[in-house]
Amino acid sequence: MAVIAHLPLLDLTVEVDGLAEQIMQSGLLSTSASRDAVHIAVAAVHQVHFLLTWNCRHIANTTIFRDLQHVILDAGYDVPVICTPEELL
């Protein structure tokens, strides 16, 4: 925890809500994965370069990534690299 204690918390903004809603409306994630859509949206809106996650079902899912890229790009945001910590290393 000491290693990440200095990192800033990213705000949930209107832009984040809008992108998360677009992700959910795309049908790429199940209705139970709305929090996962918010995680992706926060990373994209705040221009995070890497989104590290162990959630391979909804976030680091290569099956949906290409379509997810289109949703994010069409909304006007850059797509973060989404991967597991293991993949990053």
MODELLER restraints for C-alpha pairs under 7 A, 6 or more apart:
rsr = mdl.restraints
at = mdl.atoms
rsr.add(forms.Gaussian(group=physical.xy_distance, feature=features.Distance(at['CA:12:A'], at['CA:42:A']), mean=6.94, stdev=0.5))
rsr.add(forms.Gaussian(group=physical.xy_distance, feature=features.Distance(at['CA:15:A'], at['CA:45:A']), mean=6.85, stdev=0.5))
rsr.add(forms.Gaussian(group=physical.xy_distance, feature=features.Distance(at['CA:16:A'], at['CA:38:A']), mean=6.85, stdev=0.5))
rsr.add(forms.Gaussian(group=physical.xy_distance, feature=features.Distance(at['CA:16:A'], at['CA:41:A']), mean=5.29, stdev=0.5))
rsr.add(forms.Gaussian(group=physical.xy_distance, feature=features.Distance(at['CA:16:A'], at['CA:42:A']), mean=5.58, stdev=0.5))
rsr.add(forms.Gaussian(group=physical.xy_distance, feature=features.Distance(at['CA:16:A'], at['CA:45:A']), mean=6.10, stdev=0.5))
rsr.add(forms.Gaussian(group=physical.xy_distance, feature=features.Distance(at['CA:19:A'], at['CA:41:A']), mean=5.60, stdev=0.5))
rsr.add(forms.Gaussian(group=physical.xy_distance, feature=features.Distance(at['CA:19:A'], at['CA:75:A']), mean=6.99, stdev=0.5))
rsr.add(forms.Gaussian(group=physical.xy_distance, feature=features.Distance(at['CA:20:A'], at['CA:37:A']), mean=4.99, stdev=0.5))
rsr.add(forms.Gaussian(group=physical.xy_distance, feature=features.Distance(at['CA:20:A'], at['CA:38:A']), mean=5.06, stdev=0.5))
rsr.add(forms.Gaussian(group=physical.xy_distance, feature=features.Distance(at['CA:20:A'], at['CA:41:A']), mean=5.32, stdev=0.5))
rsr.add(forms.Gaussian(group=physical.xy_distance, feature=features.Distance(at['CA:23:A'], at['CA:37:A']), mean=6.16, stdev=0.5))
rsr.add(forms.Gaussian(group=physical.xy_distance, feature=features.Distance(at['CA:23:A'], at['CA:71:A']), mean=6.51, stdev=0.5))
rsr.add(forms.Gaussian(group=physical.xy_distance, feature=features.Distance(at['CA:24:A'], at['CA:34:A']), mean=6.72, stdev=0.5))
rsr.add(forms.Gaussian(group=physical.xy_distance, feature=features.Distance(at['CA:24:A'], at['CA:37:A']), mean=6.65, stdev=0.5))
rsr.add(forms.Gaussian(group=physical.xy_distance, feature=features.Distance(at['CA:28:A'], at['CA:64:A']), mean=6.45, stdev=0.5))
rsr.add(forms.Gaussian(group=physical.xy_distance, feature=features.Distance(at['CA:29:A'], at['CA:58:A']), mean=6.34, stdev=0.5))
rsr.add(forms.Gaussian(group=physical.xy_distance, feature=features.Distance(at['CA:36:A'], at['CA:58:A']), mean=6.70, stdev=0.5))
rsr.add(forms.Gaussian(group=physical.xy_distance, feature=features.Distance(at['CA:36:A'], at['CA:59:A']), mean=6.52, stdev=0.5))
rsr.add(forms.Gaussian(group=physical.xy_distance, feature=features.Distance(at['CA:43:A'], at['CA:51:A']), mean=6.56, stdev=0.5))
rsr.add(forms.Gaussian(group=physical.xy_distance, feature=features.Distance(at['CA:43:A'], at['CA:80:A']), mean=6.69, stdev=0.5))
rsr.add(forms.Gaussian(group=physical.xy_distance, feature=features.Distance(at['CA:44:A'], at['CA:77:A']), mean=6.01, stdev=0.5))
rsr.add(forms.Gaussian(group=physical.xy_distance, feature=features.Distance(at['CA:44:A'], at['CA:78:A']), mean=6.10, stdev=0.5))
rsr.add(forms.Gaussian(group=physical.xy_distance, feature=features.Distance(at['CA:44:A'], at['CA:79:A']), mean=5.86, stdev=0.5))
rsr.add(forms.Gaussian(group=physical.xy_distance, feature=features.Distance(at['CA:44:A'], at['CA:80:A']), mean=6.04, stdev=0.5))
rsr.add(forms.Gaussian(group=physical.xy_distance, feature=features.Distance(at['CA:45:A'], at['CA:77:A']), mean=6.39, stdev=0.5))
rsr.add(forms.Gaussian(group=physical.xy_distance, feature=features.Distance(at['CA:47:A'], at['CA:78:A']), mean=6.94, stdev=0.5))
rsr.add(forms.Gaussian(group=physical.xy_distance, feature=features.Distance(at['CA:48:A'], at['CA:80:A']), mean=6.13, stdev=0.5))
rsr.add(forms.Gaussian(group=physical.xy_distance, feature=features.Distance(at['CA:49:A'], at['CA:80:A']), mean=4.88, stdev=0.5))
rsr.add(forms.Gaussian(group=physical.xy_distance, feature=features.Distance(at['CA:49:A'], at['CA:81:A']), mean=6.16, stdev=0.5))
rsr.add(forms.Gaussian(group=physical.xy_distance, feature=features.Distance(at['CA:50:A'], at['CA:80:A']), mean=5.28, stdev=0.5))
rsr.add(forms.Gaussian(group=physical.xy_distance, feature=features.Distance(at['CA:50:A'], at['CA:81:A']), mean=4.72, stdev=0.5))
rsr.add(forms.Gaussian(group=physical.xy_distance, feature=features.Distance(at['CA:50:A'], at['CA:82:A']), mean=6.01, stdev=0.5))
rsr.add(forms.Gaussian(group=physical.xy_distance, feature=features.Distance(at['CA:51:A'], at['CA:80:A']), mean=6.29, stdev=0.5))
rsr.add(forms.Gaussian(group=physical.xy_distance, feature=features.Distance(at['CA:51:A'], at['CA:81:A']), mean=6.05, stdev=0.5))
rsr.add(forms.Gaussian(group=physical.xy_distance, feature=features.Distance(at['CA:51:A'], at['CA:82:A']), mean=4.82, stdev=0.5))
rsr.add(forms.Gaussian(group=physical.xy_distance, feature=features.Distance(at['CA:51:A'], at['CA:83:A']), mean=6.48, stdev=0.5))
rsr.add(forms.Gaussian(group=physical.xy_distance, feature=features.Distance(at['CA:52:A'], at['CA:82:A']), mean=6.08, stdev=0.5))
rsr.add(forms.Gaussian(group=physical.xy_distance, feature=features.Distance(at['CA:52:A'], at['CA:83:A']), mean=5.27, stdev=0.5))
rsr.add(forms.Gaussian(group=physical.xy_distance, feature=features.Distance(at['CA:52:A'], at['CA:84:A']), mean=5.15, stdev=0.5))
rsr.add(forms.Gaussian(group=physical.xy_distance, feature=features.Distance(at['CA:52:A'], at['CA:85:A']), mean=5.62, stdev=0.5))
rsr.add(forms.Gaussian(group=physical.xy_distance, feature=features.Distance(at['CA:53:A'], at['CA:60:A']), mean=6.73, stdev=0.5))
rsr.add(forms.Gaussian(group=physical.xy_distance, feature=features.Distance(at['CA:53:A'], at['CA:83:A']), mean=6.26, stdev=0.5))
rsr.add(forms.Gaussian(group=physical.xy_distance, feature=features.Distance(at['CA:53:A'], at['CA:84:A']), mean=4.93, stdev=0.5))
rsr.add(forms.Gaussian(group=physical.xy_distance, feature=features.Distance(at['CA:53:A'], at['CA:85:A']), mean=6.69, stdev=0.5))
rsr.add(forms.Gaussian(group=physical.xy_distance, feature=features.Distance(at['CA:54:A'], at['CA:84:A']), mean=5.41, stdev=0.5))
rsr.add(forms.Gaussian(group=physical.xy_distance, feature=features.Distance(at['CA:60:A'], at['CA:82:A']), mean=5.63, stdev=0.5))
rsr.add(forms.Gaussian(group=physical.xy_distance, feature=features.Distance(at['CA:60:A'], at['CA:83:A']), mean=5.33, stdev=0.5))
rsr.add(forms.Gaussian(group=physical.xy_distance, feature=features.Distance(at['CA:60:A'], at['CA:84:A']), mean=6.80, stdev=0.5))
rsr.add(forms.Gaussian(group=physical.xy_distance, feature=features.Distance(at['CA:69:A'], at['CA:79:A']), mean=6.18, stdev=0.5))
rsr.add(forms.Gaussian(group=physical.xy_distance, feature=features.Distance(at['CA:72:A'], at['CA:78:A']), mean=6.88, stdev=0.5))
rsr.add(forms.Gaussian(group=physical.xy_distance, feature=features.Distance(at['CA:72:A'], at['CA:79:A']), mean=6.30, stdev=0.5))
rsr.add(forms.Gaussian(group=physical.xy_distance, feature=features.Distance(at['CA:73:A'], at['CA:79:A']), mean=6.77, stdev=0.5))
